[in-house]
Amino acid sequence: MRTALISGAGIAGPALAYWLKAADFEPTLVERAPALRQGGYVIDFWGLGYDLAERMGLLGDINRVGYHMREMRIVDGGGRSVAGFGAEIFSELTAGRYVTLQRSDLSRLLFERSQGQVESIFGDTIVALEEQADCVRVRFERERERRFDLVIGADGLHSRTRALAFGPQSGFEKHLGYAVAAFEARGYRPRDEDIYLMYGRPGRMLGRFTLRDDRTLFLFVFLSTREELPTTMDAQKALLDDLYRHDGWECRKILAELERTESLYFDSVTQIRMQNWSRGRIALVGDAAFCV
């Protein structure tokens, strides 16, 4: 039985664990977070990913937890519709094989698909890799040292595996000039079911999307240089408040919800460019290899 260590339990990691198990590997997932991550943004799910989910027997669950968006609506400062389109065009172009869902929901479904067959280690991370002729020796922050036939980094844009095996992120990232932030709030009004609303000013945009269980997702996208990005949640909230507090629509109301949230996704929009995604027994997949 060949062994493989996969760092990252987001989307690429659990999906890879499933397919490696099907190919008679013995995969182990290691995730820095103490549990599967919640929240984050929504994604449009179609194409090859949709086909693979069907092969994994996940389409029923994905359509159950997903959202079938009816409209993309662009509004002005007074909340009046100024542009947009119906989302049925996406269904027509994909023969109905299209759904919008939260990234965390897709991650959970992929993880559950191989649960009980794949070893999972939460609350730990790789701190050293040493490739040998017949294995890779892996040192963890908490676990004892172990050996694996393969090590695969599926640990996202800020991949620890990539840094250990290929070098620092600065050698591979191309900042695209934007940053993004997302958070959820409960009980927000108004609610526009299955409609994505977007309000924009030069250099920044704010979107609102209604979720189940009386939740609403808010998405900020704004011009930014890498050096500007703060690292603490208080500083991130302060930056968003400074950027949006003088804008119209529902910006002040949304910023009030932002101030109360305890969970905020905040990062740069960055592309990873590499000459190769593997070196010996160590490889990269997903955002760790080729984001965005």
N, C-alpha and C positions, 0 to 999 in steps of 0.2 A: 504494500500500500504506500503510495507516494503522499508526502505531506506538503501542505502549503499554508503559510501564514498570510492572512489578508489584514492589512491595517486599515480600519475605517468601516463603520457599519451604517453608512448613508444609503446610497442607491447602488453605486457600482460594486461595493463590497459584498453585500448580501446576494446580489444577482450573480456575481462571479462565484461565490461560495456554492450556490445551487448548481451551477453548471460544472464546476470542478468535481463536486460530489457525484454528479451523473457520469463523469468521466473516470470514476474510480480513484479519485484523490481523497485524502482525508484533510479537509480544510479546517482551519482555526481562524476565527474572527477576533481581532482585538480592537477595542474602541476606547478612546481617551475619556469620553463622557461616562458618567455613572449609569446611564440608561440611554435608550434610543432618544434622539433629539426630537423635540416637539416644535410646532409653530413653523416659522419661516415663510417663504413665499409660495405662490401657486405656480404650476407649470402646465403647459399645453402638451398633452400626451397623445402621440400619433406616430405613424411611420414605422420604422424598424423596431423601436421600443414597444409599440403596440403589438407587433407581430410576435416578439419574444415573450411578452406577457401572456399572449394566447397560448404559446407552446408550454408555458409554465402553469397553465390552468388558472390564471389570475384575472381573466377579463371580467368575470361575474363580480368579483370583489371590487375591482377597480371602477367599474361602472356604478356599483352601489355606493362607494364612498366619494366618487367624483362628482363634478358639477357640469351640467350641460348648459353652458352660457348662451343666452339668447341675443345679447347685444353688447357692442363696444360703443360707449357714449362719451363724447368729449363735451365738457361743459365750460361755461365762462364763469366769471367771478360772482355772478348772481345765481348760478346753478342752472342756467338755461342751456339746453342742448344746442351746440353750434356745429357739430359734425359727428360722424360715427358710421357704423354699418351693422347689419345683422350678422350674427355668427353662423347662420346656416350655410354660408359660403364654405366654411371650414369642413362641415359635414359632407357637402357636395364634393369637395375636392378630395376627401379621404374615404369616400363611400361609406360614411357613417362611422368610421373607425377613428374617432376623435373625442377626447374628454379632457376637462380641466380638473386637476386635483392638487391637493396640498402635497408639497415635497415630502413632508413628514409622514403622510398617509401612505404614499408609495413606498417609502423606506420601510415602514412597519409591515406592510403586506409582503414585501420581498423577504424581510427577515423571518416572518412567521412561516413562509413557505418551506424553509429548510430547518426550522426549529426542531430540535430533537435529533437531528442528523449531523449538525455542525457544532463544534465546540465554540463557545463564545466567552470572551473575557472582557468585562466592562471595567471602567475606572483605571485603565492601565495604558501604557504607551511604550513604543520601542525607543531605546536610548542608544543602542549600538548594534551594528551589523558587521559580521566578519565572514566573508565568503571563503569557503574552502573547496577542495576538489570534489567532495561528495555531498556538501550541504552548506547551509548558511547558519552560523551561530548567531543567535539573537539574544541580546540582553534587554530586559524590560525594566521599567521603573520600579515595579513591585514584584512581579512574578519571578520565579527562578529562571536561570538561563536555559534556553531550549535550542534544539536544532531542527531545521526544516529543509526539505528539498527545494522549495521555492518560497520567496517572499515577494508579495505584491502590495504596492502602495495604492490604496483606494481612499486616501485620507485627505482629499480635497485640494483646493487652491494652495493652502499653506502646508503642504505635505511634509511631515517629518521624515517619512521614508525617502522622499526625493532628496531632501537636504542631506541625509546621511549617505545615500548611495551615489548621488550625482553632483551635489554641491548646493550652495545657497540659492534661495529663490530669486535673488537679484539677477542671477545669471540667465534666467529663463523667462521672467515676467515682462510683459509689455502692458503698461498701464494705458487704458483706453480713454482716460480723461473724465470718468464718471465714478460716482459712488452710489450705493443703494442701501436703503434701510427698510425694514418691515417689522410690523408688530400687530398683535390682535387685541381687540377690546370686546367686552361683553356688554350687551344692552344698548349698543349705540343706535341712535335714530337720526335720520331715516334709514330704512332698509329697502334696497332695490334688488329684489331676488333675481339671480342669474343675469345681472347686468354689471359689466365692469365700467365704472365711472372714472374719468381721467380729467384732471384740471392741470393746465400748464401755464407757466410763465417762462420767459427766455432763460434757459439754463437750468430749469428745474421742473419737475412734474410730481404730482401727488395723485395716487389712485386709491379707489375704495372698492372692495368686493365683499359681498355678503356670504357668510359661511353658515353652516348648520349650528344648532345649539345656541342660537342668539349671539353668535360671534360675528365680528367684522374684521377683515384684514385690510391694513393700510400699507401702501407701498410708496416710498419716496425714491426718486432718481434725480440726481443733481450733478452739475459740473464740479469736478474736484481734481486737485493734484494729489499724488500719493502722500506728499509731506504734510498736507492739511489734516489728514484723518486722525481724529483722537482715538484713544484706546480704552478709556473708561466710559461706562454707560452714562454717567452724569455729563461728561464732556460731549458725548455724542448727542444726547438730548439737547444740550445747550446749542450745539451747532445747528441742528434741525430747527430749533425755535428761532434762531437768528435768521435763518434762510427764509422761513415761511410765515413768520408772525405778521408780516404786513400784507400778505396776499389775501385774496378774496375767497369765495366759495365757502367751504367748511373748515378752512385751515386753522383758525383759532380754536374751534371745537375739537378738532383732531389733535392739535398740540396739547390740549388739556388732557385728553386721553393718554397721549404719549407720556406726559409727566407722571401718570399713575402706574404705567406698566413696569413690570419687573423682568420682562423678557424682550430684548430688542436684537434683531439681526441687523448687522451693520458691517459693510465691507466695500472695498473698491471693486470696480468692474475691470478685471485684469485678464489678459490672455497669456496662457503658458505656451511657449514655443520651445520645442526640443528637437535635436537632430535624431534622437532615438529614444524609445520608451522602455528599453530593456538593456541590462548589462549583466551578462552571466546568468546567475540564478535569481536576479532581482529585477522586477518589472513594475511599471506604473500603468494604471487605468483611470478612466474618468477624468474629473477635473484636475487631479494630480498630474496628469500627462498632457492634457490638451484643452484646458479651460481657456476661453469660453466657447 
